[in-house]
Amino acid sequence: MDIRLLAATDAPALWDFETAHRAYFEQWVQARSAHFYTAEGFAEEMEASLQRQQQDQAFHYLMWEGQRLAGRINLTQVRRPYFHSAALGYRVAPDCGGRGLASQAVAAVLHQAFTTHGLQRIEAIARPENPASVRVLCKQGFVQFGHSRRSMELNGQWFDLLHFEAHRPQ
């Protein structure tokens, strides 16, 4: 497994990944707008993502197994100065789960966050119904610091969220 920052040349592979796994991801996170799944909407989002990277506002990494896009892992909501923090989120193709790819990718992106990007604190959230995601975060040194009740609505149902943080090693 290899991670790389998003580049414009990744658009076809990312489009295939997002459209192929749309229904699976929408079980866990809020659906993207219908416009995202149009050629125009996807192109706009790609351009915005690349701009956010250039402006130090987000870092979008892709997880590759050879030539196959297996997932994506993002550092978003970058806050500078004073905080030097970001939020971590990731998506792994359903047929790639359970093989340690998410753990490897989180470890690699944390390394990038704390070295290349100079961040000090990374936050992540997971739903209690997703123990695999909780294990990934804990395995990579995240510590739970909160539990918000009924804090996310998805398809008309309310869910709790677990809040995690990881800090740059001293």
N, C-alpha and C positions, 0 to 999 in steps of 0.2 A: 504494500500500500504506500502510495506517495501522495503528498499534498502539494498543491500549487495555488498561488494567488490567481483569482479570476482574470482572464484576458479576453479581449474581444474575439479571438479565434475559438474560444470555448463555447460560443453561442449555440451552434448546432447540437453539440453533445448535451449542453444544459437544457435546451428546449426538449430534447428527447427524454431526458431524465425527469423533468418537471411534469410533462404531459403523461408519461407512462405511469407515474406513481401518484398522480393527483389525488385519486380517491383514497388511497392508503394514508397519505399525509393529512388529508382533511378530517380523518378520524381523531387526530391528535392535536392539531392546531387550527387556528382560524383559516378559513378558505381565502385564497387570493381572489381578487376580483375577476369577474369573467373577462374583463379587458386584458388582464395579464396573459390569458391563454389565446390571444390573437397575435398575429405577426407584428402588428404595430405596437401593441401593449408590451409584448416581450422585448422588442427592440428598445422601447423607452426604458424599461426596467433595467436592461443590460447597461444602457448608457448611464443611467442614474447610479447604478452600482459601481461602475468604473469611475465615475466622478467622485463618489463618496470615498473610494480608495485613494484617489489622488489628493483629496482634501483632508485626509487623516480623520475621516468621520466613521469609517467602517473598513473591514478587511474581509473579503469573501474568498474562502479557500475551497478548492474542489478536491475530493478524495478519489484517486485513480487506482485501479487495479489493472496494470498494463495500459491498454488503450480504452478500457471501460470506465465510465464515470459511475462510481459506486455510492457517492454521497457528496454532501456539501456541509461545510462548517463555517460559521460566520462569527465575526466579532463586530457587533453593531453598537450603536449608542455610545460611541467613543466620547468621553468627557475629558477635556483638557481646558485650561490648566487646573491645578489644585487636586483633582481626583485621579487623573491618569487611569481611568477605569473603562471597562467595556462590558457588554452583555454577550454571552456565548450562546449560540443555538446551532443545532445540527439536524440533518436529515440523512438517513441511510436508506438505500433501496431495500425494500422488504426482503428480497431474496439474498441480501448480503448481511442480514442481521445474525447475531449469535456467533460471529467468527472473530470478534475482537477488533473489527475495523473502527468502530466508534471510539473505543478506548485509545487505540493508536493515534487516531486523528486528533482527539482532544489533547493527548499528551504533546503531539507535534505542534498544535496551534497554541497551546499554553507556552511552549518554549518560544515560539515566534512572538507571542504577545509580550512576554517578559524581557526578551532580548531585542529583537529587531524593532518592535513597535514601542518599547519603553513603557509599557503599562505596568501598573502596580497591583491592580485588583481586577478580577474577572468575576462577574455574577452569572448565574444560570438558574433557570427554573425547570422543574419537572413536575408532572402530575403524579400523585401517589399511585394511580392505576398503571403507571409505567415503571415497574421496578427495574427493568433493564437499564433505563436511562439513569435512574438514581444510582445503580451500581457503577455505571460508567463514570459518573461524576465523582463518587466517593473513591473509586479506585485511583483516580487521577489527583486526589488531594483536596477536592472540594469538601467544605464543611457546611452542613445545613445551619442556617441562622434564622430561619423563619418558616412559618406555615400559615398561609393566608387561606381562610375558609371562604368557600363560595365566591371565588374571585375571578373566575373566567367562565363566560358563557360560550358554549359550543353546541350548535344545533338545538337550541332551546333548553339545554341542560346546563346546570351550574357545576363547576368543578373546583376543588381545592388546588392550590399550588404550593409546592415546596421550594424554598428559596435557598440557594447555595452560593458560596463565595470561595475563591482561591486567591491567595496573595503571592506576590513575587517572593521567591526564597531570599532570605537575608544573607 
